[in-house]
Amino acid sequence: MSIHITEFADKKIGEILEKSDRRGYLLRAGVSGGGCSGLSYVFDFVKNPDDNDKVFSFANISICVDKKSYLYLNGMTIDYEETLLSSGIKIINPNAKRSCGCGESFAL
């Protein structure tokens, strides 16, 4: 398994990187303790991956994940959603047994 991204998310995140003068940066995906369900998703843009990161390359962006977070994120799909009320990353994680209403935290 690995990390997946939809075409739309790949395009939108690539546009965000370009507009913010971060062309060539990677999207770091991770997990931290906390949130209303126990674990929270963490995202950041980084210039270089760490030595032990797993890196996944797509058409417009690359995603890096530390080994510990990869245990929780393996198999996830990153999507991007635009609605009248909000826009941003949406996570589809097959490892999550439940998640909070906002989708920012999950439990195993």
C-alpha positions as CSV (number, residue, x, y, z in Angstrom):
1,M,0.0,0.0,0.0
2,S,1.0,3.6,-0.1
3,I,-0.4,7.2,0.0
4,H,-2.8,8.2,-2.8
5,I,-4.0,11.6,-4.0
6,T,-6.8,12.5,-6.3
7,E,-6.1,14.4,-9.5
8,F,-8.0,17.4,-8.2
9,A,-6.1,17.5,-4.9
10,D,-2.8,17.1,-6.7
11,K,-3.7,20.0,-9.0
12,K,-5.1,22.3,-6.2
13,I,-2.2,21.7,-3.8
14,G,0.3,22.3,-6.6
15,E,-1.5,25.6,-7.3
16,I,-1.2,26.6,-3.7
17,L,2.5,25.8,-3.7
18,E,3.0,27.9,-6.8
19,K,1.0,30.9,-5.6
20,S,2.8,30.9,-2.2
21,D,6.3,30.9,-3.9
22,R,6.9,27.3,-2.6
23,R,7.3,25.6,-6.0
24,G,9.3,22.4,-5.4
25,Y,8.3,22.1,-1.7
26,L,6.8,18.8,-0.5
27,L,3.5,18.3,1.4
28,R,4.4,16.8,4.8
29,A,1.6,14.6,6.1
30,G,1.7,13.3,9.7
31,V,-0.2,12.3,12.8
32,S,-0.1,13.8,16.3
33,G,-1.9,12.9,19.5
34,G,-4.9,15.0,20.3
35,G,-8.2,16.1,18.7
36,C,-11.6,15.0,19.7
37,S,-11.1,11.5,18.4
38,G,-7.6,10.8,19.8
39,L,-5.3,11.4,16.8
40,S,-5.0,14.5,14.5
41,Y,-3.8,14.9,11.0
42,V,-1.0,17.4,10.6
43,F,0.1,19.0,7.3
44,D,2.9,21.3,6.4
45,F,5.0,22.4,3.4
46,V,8.7,21.5,3.7
47,K,11.6,22.2,1.3
48,N,13.3,18.8,1.9
49,P,12.1,15.5,3.4
50,D,13.9,14.0,6.4
51,D,16.3,11.1,5.9
52,N,13.8,8.5,7.1
53,D,10.7,9.9,5.4
54,K,8.8,7.9,2.8
55,V,8.3,10.1,-0.3
56,F,5.5,9.7,-2.8
57,S,5.6,11.7,-6.1
58,F,2.7,12.6,-8.2
59,A,2.1,14.8,-11.3
60,N,2.2,18.2,-9.4
61,I,3.4,17.5,-5.9
62,S,5.3,15.1,-3.7
63,I,4.2,14.0,-0.3
64,C,6.5,13.0,2.6
65,V,5.5,11.0,5.6
66,D,7.6,10.1,8.7
67,K,7.8,6.3,9.4
68,K,5.7,6.5,12.6
69,S,2.9,8.5,10.9
70,Y,3.0,6.1,7.9
71,L,1.8,3.3,10.2
72,Y,-1.5,5.3,10.6
73,L,-1.7,6.8,7.1
74,N,-0.7,3.9,4.9
75,G,-3.5,3.5,2.3
76,M,-5.0,6.9,2.8
77,T,-6.2,9.1,0.0
78,I,-5.9,12.8,0.0
79,D,-8.7,14.7,-1.7
80,Y,-9.4,18.4,-2.0
81,E,-12.9,19.7,-1.5
82,E,-14.4,23.0,-2.5
83,T,-17.9,23.9,-1.2
84,L,-19.8,27.2,-0.6
85,L,-18.8,27.0,3.0
86,S,-15.2,25.8,2.9
87,S,-12.3,24.4,0.9
88,G,-9.4,22.3,1.9
89,I,-7.8,18.9,2.2
90,K,-10.2,16.0,2.9
91,I,-8.7,12.7,4.1
92,I,-10.0,9.2,3.3
93,N,-8.2,6.9,5.7
94,P,-9.1,3.2,5.7
95,N,-7.3,2.7,9.0
96,A,-9.6,5.0,10.9
97,K,-12.3,3.3,12.8
98,R,-14.1,6.5,13.6
99,S,-13.5,10.2,13.0
100,C,-14.8,13.5,14.4
101,G,-17.5,15.5,12.5
102,C,-14.9,18.0,11.2
103,G,-12.7,15.2,9.8
104,E,-9.5,16.6,11.4
105,S,-9.1,13.8,13.9
106,F,-9.6,10.0,14.0
107,A,-9.3,6.9,16.2
108,L,-8.0,3.5,15.4
